[in-house]
Amino acid sequence: MPIKLVLDSCLLQIPTMSSVYQINKGINRSIEFKGLKAQYIWYLGGGLVVLLILFAILYISGLGIFFCLPLISVLTTALFMRIYKLSRTYGEHGMMKKIAKRSVPDVIKSYSKVKLKKQLLNEKPE
């Protein structure tokens, strides 16, 4: 049964074989799915792809399934916990704001008040 997208008063419903997932997307709001907000959905998807590739590499290299499966299960659980924690802690734009805040200097030192005023007013210093 193919996936159908039905738009019903700003609530996107995705019917599948046995269940219906609802993605709450209002006007001018970012997407949210099962508590994950915005870019964290992509981070989780990318992490799962990396873990799938890691499992394939480990299994093909000759390690037993009884070693690979618990390792990947633990890493998957850690990935989910970390991504959900980031989503709850920082929200939609919080992590980008935190990264940008690191690039702002703590102190601006200037030994000349005239040069500092010119720099703050975007004028060229002498």
Residue pairs with C-beta under 8 A, 6 or more apart in sequence:
1 16
1 17
3 14
3 15
3 16
4 14
4 15
5 12
5 13
5 14
6 12
6 13
6 15
10 25
10 26
10 27
11 22
11 23
11 24
11 25
12 22
12 23
12 24
12 25
13 20
13 21
13 22
13 23
14 20
14 21
14 22
14 23
21 33
21 34
23 31
23 32
23 33
24 32
25 31
25 32
30 37
30 38
30 92
31 37
31 38
31 41
32 38
33 41
35 84
35 87
35 88
36 44
36 83
36 84
36 87
37 87
37 91
37 92
38 92
38 93
40 83
40 84
40 86
40 87
43 83
43 86
44 79
44 80
44 83
47 79
47 83
48 76
48 79
51 72
51 75
51 76
51 79
54 72
54 75
55 68
55 72
58 67
58 68
58 71
58 72
59 65
59 68
86 95
90 97
90 98
108 116
110 116
110 119
115 125
115 126
118 124
118 125
118 126
119 125
